[in-house]
């Protein structure tokens, strides 16, 4: 029997840095197409300041249109919404159809300050609030450990730092964690080595990876993570996107179609029929053509 793996499709991460705004109705239609293609886990929206991420200013409206568009008889997917503060949390919890709150907890002080303007203590306090409030609201919580595979800032990094963070998250009863290669620095050896070194410290926690990479390195990174025991993978169709605050715009998300192929090569069952991806891939390429271009300069 093939191993069952979880593939989390990430249009939110794909879209957030695009300079031209994608229409709300188109975003909702895209999310529906992902569900029809078989995706059961979608990182769809974020609730952040439109001053910093203007592409996500319409998240509530996107979700309302998406909820209304789902055909009857279709099981609603897990929908993840990213927050970076309590204001975002309040918006997310008030949004129907949103099942899971996501938060990027950075182990890099420099990136934490640039991305969320928080100290380590402030960020940890927020995670504890998120855990408490999502539990009360019967929503799930996923914490992304940003810069988990190293950072480009020359800051201290090592498996022991990631391990300490994971043990703290387990202690406060966070049950889903994704290790993020935010800047796309990790080699396959680093990916496998880190995952192996920390996975046994978090028994009972679903541990995944959110990798960024140049397209030519995707397969070996995915296979390395899988061989190390990872069974949860974040990706985005065609590799569009990546963190807009992390630097190199050539290092994007790992392409979902390549992730699916790599997992099948490893003997795993991603649960997605590639033939059903045609419409979603067409829409992704249309987004690239219409909205990925650089903004005009007057």
N, C-alpha and C positions, 0 to 999 in steps of 0.2 A: 504493500500500500504506500502511495506517495505521502510524504510529510505534508501536513496542512500548514500553510503560511498565511499571514495577514498582510495584504497590500493596502496601504492607506494612500489614496490619490489626493494630491495637494494643489488644487487650483488656486487657493489663497496665496500660497507661496509662489506659484507661477505668475500670478497677476500683480502682486503688490507693488512691484517696482516699475511697472510699465508707465511710460510718460503720458500716454493718451488714454482717456477714460473709456472703459468698455461699458456699453449701455446696461442698465440694470436688468432689463428683460432678457438680454442675451446671456448674462451671467446665470440667471435662473434657468434658462433653457439648457445651458451647458451642464449645470448640475444635474438636471433631469436626465440628460443623455448619459451621464456617467452612471447613474442608477440603472438605466435601461441596459447599459453595457455590463452590468453585474457587480459594480463596486458597492460594497456594503459599509465602507469606512471612508469618509471624505473630509479633509481639512478644507473647509469651504469659505470661511469668512473670518474677519477679525474686527474687534471693537476697540479701535485706537484713534488717536487724534487725526482728523483729516488734514491738519497742517503738516503732519509728518508722512502719512500714508494716504494720499487723497483717493487712491483707487478703492479703498475700503470704506469710504464715507457712507455708502448706501447699503451696508450689511443687513440692517433690519428689513429694508425693502426687498433685497435679494431673497432673503429667507421667506418673506411673505409670498412672493411670486412663485418661488420654488415649491413651497408647501401646497399652494393651490394647483400647481401643474402636475403633481404626481398622479398617475392614473390609479383608479381604484383597483385594489387587489395587489398592488405593489407594496412590499414591506418597506417602510421608511428606513433609510440607512442611519448609521451613526454619523452625525454631523458635528464636526469640531469647530469651535470658534476661539480664536486667540485673544487673550486680554493681557494688558501689561500693568494695570492698576485697578483700584476698586471701582472707579467710575466705569471702566470697561466691563468689569464683572457685573455691575448692576444692569448695564445694557444687555449683556449676554443672557443673564438669567431671566430677563423680561422678554426674550425672543422665542416665540413658539417654534418647535422643531429642532432647536439646538439641544443636542443630547450631552455634549462633552465640552468642558472648558479646557483650553490649553494655555500653558504659560511657559515662556522661555526663561529658564533660570541660568544665568551665565556664571561660569566659574572663572571667567576672565574679568578682572576688575575694570580694565579699560573698556571692554565691550559692554559690560553692564552699565557703566556710566554713559556711554554713547547711545546705547539702545533704549535705556529706561531711566537714566539719571538717578540711580539708586546705589546705596551702599550694600554690602553683603548682608548686613543685619536687616536693613529695610526690605530687601528682596526675600529673605527667609521669612520675615514676619508676614509678608504678603502671601507667600505660599501657604502658610498656616491658616490664614484667613480664607484663601481659596478652598483649601481642603475642608474647612468647617462649613463654609457657605454652600459648596456644591453638595456635600453630604446632606445638609438640611433640605436642599432643593431637589434631592434625588437626581442629581446630574453626575456624570462621571468627570474625572479630572486626569489629564495627562500633563506631565512636566517634561519639558525638553531641556536637557542639559546642554546649553550652548557652549561651543568651544571645547567639547568633551574630548576631542582627539588632538588637542593642541591649539595654539594660537599664533598669529603672525606678529605679536607685539613684544616678544621676548620675555613674557611673563612666565613664572614657574608653572610647570605642568607635569603631570605624571599620573599613572593609574591610581596611586594612593589618594590623590585629590578627588578623582572621580568616585572612587570607592567610598570615601568619607561622605560625599554628597549623597550617594545612593543609600548608604546606611541611615543617614539622617532622614531622607525621604521615606524610607521604609518605617522608621520609628514613628513618624507622624501619620502613618497609614496612607501614604500615596501608593497606589497599586499599579499605575502604568507610567513608565518612564521611557523616553526616547533619547538616545545619545546622538547629539547633532554635531556633524563635521561642518560647522557654520561657514568657515572660510575655505573648505575644500582642500585642506592641507594633507589629509591622512593618506598614507600609502595602504595597499591591501594588508601589508604586514602589521601596520599600526592598528588598522581596523580589527583584524583577527586577534591580535595580542591583547588589546584593551578589552574587547568583549569577553575573551576567555578569562582574563584576570579578575573581572568584577562580577560575572554572572552568578557565581556561587554565593556571593554575599547578599543577594537579594532574592532568595527563594520565596516564591509567592507573589513576586512582582513581575508583571509583563514588561520585558525589556526589549526595546527595538532600536533601530537606527534610522536617522534622518541624514542621509549623506548628500553632500554636494560634490560634484566632480566634473572634470572635462569628459565629454562623451566617450572618448577612446579608452577611458579607465573604468567605465561603469561596471562591465561584466566582472572583472577581477575583484573589484571591491565588494560587489554583492556576493560573489561566490566565497570570498574570504569571510564575510560576516556570517553567511549561512553555515559554512564549515565549522565556525566557532560556536554555533548553537543559536544564532539569531533566527527568529521566526516572525518578526514584525518589521516591515520595510515601508518607509515613506518614499514617494516618488511623484513625478509630474509628467504628463504626456509630452513628448518631444524634448524633455529636459528644460522646458521654459522656466525662467525665474531663478530664484535664489535670494539670499538675504540682501536687501538694498543697502544695508549698513556695513557689509563685510568686506567690500573692496572689489576684487577682480571680477569684472562682469563676464569674463569668459568661463568662469566656474559657476555652473548652474545646478539645478536639481538633476538627479539621476533620471533618465528617461524611463517612463513606466514600461514602454514596449520592450526596452532592453532588459529591464528588471524581470519582467515576465519570462523572457527568453532564457535568462540566466538561471532563474529558479527552476524552470522546466529542465534545463540542462543538468541541474543538480538532482533531479528526480523529485522535485517538490510540486505540489499542486496549488497554484496561486488562486484558483477559483474563478478565474476570468477567462472567458472565451475570446481569443484575439480577433476572431472574425466579427465580433460584436462591437469592436472598438472603432470601426470605420467612421461612423458619424462623428464621434467625439474627436477623433484625430483630424477629420476635416475641419471641425470647428476650431480646434487648436491652431491649425495652420492658418486659418482665416484670421484668428486673433493676432498671430505673429505678423501677418501681412498688413493688417489695418491699424494695430495699436502698439506694435513694438518699436516703430520708427522713432527717431529722436525728435523732440519738440522743435518747432520752428523758432528761429532766433530773429527778432526784428532788428 
